[in-house]
Amino acid sequence: MTAVPEPADTTDLRSGPPLHDGLLDVLPLVGAWAGEGTGSTPATGAEFRYAQRLSFSHDGRPFLTYDSRSWLLNPDGSVLRPAFRETGFLRPGAAEDRFELALVSAAGIIEIFTGVAGDRRWELASTAVGFTPTAKPVAGERRLYALTADNELTYVAELALQPGQFQPHLNARLTRQ
């Protein structure tokens, strides 16, 4: 039997294969990040705190692999339970400063985003949303990621349960690990 190779993905730009030139607009995102955030449920307005780990890794090909895991927190900051989890691929878009993100979540939601890269910021909006029969329906999502002067990754997300009716959903501050 042929030995199956180990994945060559890396979140460290100093090791592994060189980053593909088509990903230079998203180069600052490459890494492992962790931190905390707050959110509200659009359907009920219920507020919550969460911890999150996410990574943007690459293997030299023209895409980044995205992985995110989060945990709900108790008021004292201890972990209550695992929460949302999603994974996907960030790819160069059809024009300079444009990119695409394909995501799937453990909650049964599938989203396609298109985005624009700016100076240390990346804006995304869903262009297609699908969901399994048991998933909570979502009409759309918008996200803004930005690097602060302290090199923290911050983001906000808005969610629409009805087309065009976006409401604040998540915001977090993450540090490079």
Buried (B, 14 or more C-beta within 10 A) or exposed (E): EEEEEEEEBBBEEEEBEEBBEBBEBBBBBBBBBBBBBEBBBBEEEEEBBBBBBBBBBBBEBEBBBBBBBBBBBEEEEEEBEEBBBBBBBBBBBEEEEBBBBBBBBEBEBBBBBBBBBEEBBBBBBBEEBEBEEEBEEBBBBBBBBBBEEEEBBBBBBBBBBEEEEBBEBBBBBBEBE
